Amino acid sequence: PEPARKLNIAICGLGRYANVLKSGLADSRYCRLNGVITGTPAKAAQWKAEFGLPDKNIYSYDQLDQLANNPDIDLVYITLPNGLHKDYTLRVAKAGKHVIVEKPMALTERDCREMIDACQRAGVQLAVGYRLHYEPHHIELKRLGQEKVFGQVRWIEASLGYRLAGIAAADWHLSKVLAGGGPLMNLGVYCVQAGRYVLGEEPIAVTAQYGPVTMPDRFKEVEENIMWQLYFPSGAICTSATTANSNIDRFFASADEGTFELSPALSYGPFAGKTSRGVFNFPVINQQAAQLDDIASHILSNKPLPSHISGDEGRKDMRVIEGIYRAANTGKKVLL
Ligand code: NDP
């Protein structure tokens, strides 16, 4: 049904991903962009013109707390560098607005807990921008794994990497403070997610290894490559790699009576894959529109958000990621 009204969204941090969200907003039925929060006046002017935003809905970072007095913004979508996710989530919650925060949710599990508590206290909902939960191939991977369609999954390989040979030295992805880590924070989180949601289990132990640094003038503070193995209570293993020096985008699962796989698997797609019975034939959808509409329709009807995109889901990933770093740093198997 057509919603009685649309959820009014403001985007905070107008970088690359904010621009990707534009097409999701254009295709959305349940929300519309009604404000921006930015440190760059030229972007404010450009977004104002593109979306017909009123001046009163355009904020600098310093003015963000004034959102509390603006009934024309319901939710803030935070697309800032990872290291700013926690503080901005706390500020938005304090202003009484719902929050979608991009992945990775924060830099530590502890920060995730603080964000969850702050949103609960403020009576606002908190979601993490896990777009793949709305993508048909991934919905199918989850079903195949969790419903044991091919029996118990024993072995998963899930890896995502991009060759960033041209990355600027000043890019925040190379900063420990702003990114929290290297590709594990930005890309590896998708591999951790895939292992967890295909098995429907939480890992109990992890081993991990750093790879060689081939761009030492860039990767001084954060890892360039990392490989890890998650051990699950059923005995299943998920082995993954993420890197900034190779293009990899694959998922493979082996169960007792068959296999299923995707490649490309974890990027924006379009995805392709097969099971041991035949090829997948799912439509290409706008992942961002589907994600925005599910979140907006829940909030508009005052329902709690689904657990697969909740703050607690983001927290569970950070718990695993912290374990992966501990294992790589110590060279020991870490119990989670
Ligand atoms: P960008 O660097 O392109 O954009 C970040 C924006 O944040 C900047 O353009 C700037 O916007 C603002 N900003 C505020 N303070 C700083 C600062 N100190 N340094 C840099 N930027 C700052 O990053 P992305 O858009 O690629 O990533 C943003 C977030 O989105 C990350 O958490 C990332 O993990 C996530 N992401 C998610 C994806 C997904 O598929 N779900 C894909 C890509 C990213 P302004 O000029 O308006 O102030």
Residues whose N, C-alpha, C, O or C-beta is under 5 A from the ligand:
A	BS01	NDP	G13 L14 G15 R16 Y17 A18 I37 T38 G39 T40 K43 T79 L80 P81 N82 E102 K103 P104 G129 W172
